[in-house]
Amino acid sequence: MQTKNFLSFIIIAVSLCSIMPYISQQSHEQNQQHLLSLPPNLELSTRGYFDTGTGEITSKGQSNSAALPDFNLNPNNCPKELAIYVHGIWANEHDATDQYKILADSYKQVLKSINSNMQPMPVVLYSWDSNTQMDIAGNGWNIGKSIADDNGNFLAKSLLNINNACNSQVGINVIAHSMGARVVLSALHDLGNTTLRLNSVHLIGAAVDNEEISKNSNDNHDSPNDDGVVYGNYIQSHVKKFYNLFDPNDDYLRLGRSPYTYYPTYERDLALGNLGIDSRVASIDMPQNYTDINVQTEMPKNMNIDFTDANGDGQCDLKELIGFVFVCGIHGQGENHMGYMGFRDHVSKQIVDDGVMDIVARDWILN
């Protein structure tokens, strides 16, 4: 969720383990070659595919089956691995690109701390029409959900295009923030009977209901907004390792926050990114490859930095009207919903805390 320019008085119905892998000179050279073979603008975009006021598909969306551009990959220029970042709701194109840069820079910094010769895999931004209206009735939220669901098919086709172009020899990792989790779950559904299996999926601050990862649709009926759709079987079929990085203190996701409650007000349910899988369902049918990880103490690890400002623009990431004065709504560790990708200093513009990217990078290396 993008919090800038948000009239916050509107109540919305919403280390690294000790890893020292051996990197040979040969693999170093191969990785460098793979990096250079991809285009400099690593972005897959469906911007303009949907009307953000209605959620209806546009003529541009109707004329394309996948996100643009086509990287023109072939078996001779494919990387061994790549990662795709899917942003969340209320991010315009600039916001999405900025989040992507913070994530990529955090990832590179983590690798450098392990081994200065280790080359990062290419990281790709998946940019979609998430900049819907922010309103008290939740209309913009619901339109955003619809667009996220419909983007699943475009993301699925993009994943298949990459996989097919590389003769199934590229390992694909996906990381999704906030409502970007809905795009990814929908994509796994739309992969259907295909044989594609992603190396890994990481959800960070997932703005989806906490029973939707079940394999049993009967587990998804605890809220009037539930539709009975679950994704556990698709998670198990199309992903090798699936991680949910949740934060009990996330100000956008947690229940009963005062004076404003966000996700639970919109959804009348609990978010997967808040407390992990729904503990109220004792026998929830989890995918075998699913793992919950509590990351509250990762956001940030260094409490000496300005933890209210993740993107380094010099402003609090959650301003709220208390009485007649706007104040910062972030007061402690784990509260900043925008901190999962990392924290950038507003003066130097350098990464001063890597958020959860040390955990993600560890998983990428081990997978």
N, C-alpha and C positions, 0 to 999 in steps of 0.2 A: 504494500500500500504506500502510495506517495503522499507525504503529509504536508508538503510545502503549499503555501497559498490556500490552506484549508481553514475555513471559518469554524474553528474548533468548538464554538459554543453550540453548534448543531449536534445534538445527541444522535448518533447514527445507530440504525437497527442492525450494528457491527461491533612436555607437551607432547604438542605432537609427541607421541610415544617415541621411545628411543629407537628410531629407525635409521639405520645407516646402510641402505642398499648399495650393492656393488654396481657401479656404472662403468662398463668397459669403454675404451676409446672408440671401438667400433660402433657400439650402440649410441654413443654421444654424436658421432658423425652422422649416423643414420637419422637420429632425431632432428638434428640441425637441418638436414636435407629435407625432411618431411615438413618442417616448419616453413621453409622457404618456398615450398611448392604450392602452398595455399595463398589465396589472395590477401592483400593487406587489410581489407575491410571485412572482418569476419562477422557478418551479420546475415541472418535469415529473417526476412520481414514479411508480415502480412498486414502492415499498416495500409489503411484504405480499403481493406477487404470487407469491413463492416461499418455501418452507420452507428456511431457511438450514441446517437440520440434515440435510436429505435432498436438497435441490435440486429437489424435486417442486413443480409448480405448485399454488397454492392456489385455493380457490373464488373469491377476489377476482381472481386472475390469469385464471381461466377466464371471468369475467364481463366482462372488459375487453379491448378489442383494441389499446389504445394507453395511453400514460402519462397520468396525471391531473395537473392539471386541464386541461380544454379552455379555451384562452384566448379563445374566441369571437371569433376574428379574422375580419375581412371586408375587402374591397378598400378600404373607407373608413378603416380604422384600422390597416392593416398597416404595419410599419416597412419601410424600403427594404432593410435588412439586420438580421440578428440573429446572435448566436453562442450555441452550446450547449456547456456544459462537462460532460463525463462523467468522474466520479471513478473511482478504482481499487478494488482489493480491500481488505477489512478496514477499511472506513470505515462507521461507523454514521451515522445521520441527522445528528447534531450535527457529526461530523467532516466529512461531505460538505459541509454548509452552510458550515463554517468555511473549508474549502479554496476553495470558490466565492467567498466574500467576499474572501479574499486575492487570488485571481486577478482578480476584478472591480476591486478597489481598485488593484492594480498596473497594470492596463490603463488605468484612468482617469488615473493619475499619469503614465503615458507620454504619453497624448494631451495632457495639460495642459502637459507639457514641450515639445511641438511647437507647440501653438497653444492659448492659454487659452480661445478661443471654440469650439474643436472639441468637438462633442458625441459621446460614446461611443454605439455601437450598443447595444441591449439585450442583456444576457448572461443566459442561462437555465441553471439547474442541472438536469441529468438525474440523478436520485437513484434508485439501485437496491439490491437486497438483497445487498450485498457483504460484510456483517459475519458471515462464516462462522467456524467454529472455526479456531484456530491450533494445529496439532498437528504432531508430529514425523513422522508417517506421511504427511502431505500430503493427508489426507482433506478437510479444510476448503478447501485450495487447489483440489482437483479439483472439489469442489462449487461453489466460486466460479466456476471456469471454465465449468461447465455452466450456471450461472445467467447468466453474462455472455453466453454463446452464445445462450441463449433470450431474453435481453433485446434481442437484435438485432432480432427481429421487432416488438417493442413500440416501439423507437426508430424503426424504418423506418416504421411506421404513423404515429407522431407527426410525423415529417418530412413525410410525404405529406399529413397533415391540415393542417399549417401551409401547405404549398405550395399545396394546393387551395383553402384558404380565402382565400388572397391572389392567386388567379388566376395563380400562377407568377411573381408580380412581386416576391417577397421573396428576397433573397440570403441563403442559410443557410451559416454557417461552424460547423464543429465542432472542438472541442479536447478531447482525451482523455488522461488520465493513467494510467500503469501498466496494470492489467488493463482499464481503461475502453477501451483500444485494441481489445480483443477484442469488446466490445459494438459498437463502431463498425464494425469489419470485418464482423461478422455482419450488421449493419444494411445495409451496402452490398450484401452477398450477397442479403439478403431484399428489397431494392428491385427485384430481378429485372429484368423487361422494362419497367419504368416509365421514363419519360423524365426523371425528376428528376435534376438535376445540382447538387451542392453547390458553392458558390463555392470553399470550401477545407476541408481537413482537416489538423489538426496533431496528431500523436502526440507526447507528451512523456513520456520514460521508459517507453516501451512495453514492457509485460510480455507480449509475444507472440514466438514464434520468428522468427528473422531471415530465414527463407526464405518465410514465409507471404504476403509481398506479391508473390511471383512470379505470372506468368500460366500457368506450366507446373507441373502437379501432380507431375511427376517430380522437381522441385527440392526437394520436401518429404519426403525419406526418409532423413535423416541421423541420426535419433534413433529409439529404440524407441517413443517417445511420439508420434511424428508420425502424422497420420491422412491425409496426402495432400491435405488441403484447402488451397487457396490462393485469394487474393482479388484478384490483380492485374487480372484482366479487369473486375471490379466497380469497382475503384479507377479504372480508365481510363474506364469507362462512366458512373459516377455522381459523379465529382469533377473539377472543373476543375484545381485545384492541390492536390497531396498532399505534405505535408512530414512527415518523420520527424526530430524533434529528439532526438539521441542523446548519451549521455554515457559515455565510456570509464571514468570513475572512479566511477560510481554504485554505492554500496555494496550495494544490493539486487540489482543486475543483473550485476555483473562476475564473471568466472570466476576461480577460484583465490585468492579473497580469504582472508586469514587473520585470526582462526581460524575464522570462519564464512563459508560460501558459501551464498547464498540461491537466487535463480532457477535457476542451473544445476543445483543439487541436486534441486530439484523436477522440472524439465523435462528434465534430461539433455541440454540444448541451450543455445544462446546466444540472448540476448534481442535483439530488434530495437532496443530502446532503449539497448543497451550499445555496440555497435560499428556499428550500421547494418546495411545489407543484407549477407547472408552472402558474404564475400569468398572463401570456400573453393569456392564454385560459380562457376567462371570465366564461364560463359555463362548465368547466371541471367536469366530472361526478365522484365525489369523493365517496369512500366507506363511509358509515355512521360511521364506527368505526375508522376512520383515524384522527390522530392529529399531527400537526406540532409543534415543540418546538425549539425555537432559543436558542442555547447553547453556543454562542460565549464567553460570560463572565464566562463560567464554565471551560475554557481551557487556563490556569488554573484560579481558583479564586484567588489564592495567587500569586501575581506577584513578590514576593520577592524570589521565588525559581528559578531554572534554567529552564525556560519554553521552551528552545530550545532542551532539552534532556529528553524525556519522559521515556525511558527505563533505564536510569541511567548508561549508558556505558561510560559517559564522553565525548560524541561526539554530535555535532549538528545533528538533525534528517533530515535536508535538506541542504546539501552543494551544492553550485552552483558556476560555474566558471564565474567570472566577470573580464573581461580583461584576465589576465594571472594568476589570483589568485583565489583559492577556498575560498568562504566566506559563512557564515551561512545565509540562506535565511529566517530565522524566526526572526521577529523583534518585534512582538506584541502579544497581547492576541488573542487567537483563531486561530493563524496561523499554529500551529503544528498539522498536520493530525494524528499524532500518540498519541495525548494527550487525546483522548476520554476515554480510559480505565483507565487513571490515570498517575501520575508522580512519578517516583522512584528516590530517591537521589543517586548519583553515588558513594558516600562514604559509607553511612550507609546502602544503599540498602533498606531503608524503604520507604513506601508510604508517600509522602509529600503533595500530592494533589490528590483528588479522581476523577478528571476529571468530567465526567457526571454520574458517578456511584451513586451519591446521588439521582439524579433524577430517575434513573433506579430502585434503591432499593426502593424508595418511591412508585413507580408504582407497583413493585412486591408485596409490603406489602398490598397496597390498593386493588389490583386485587384479 
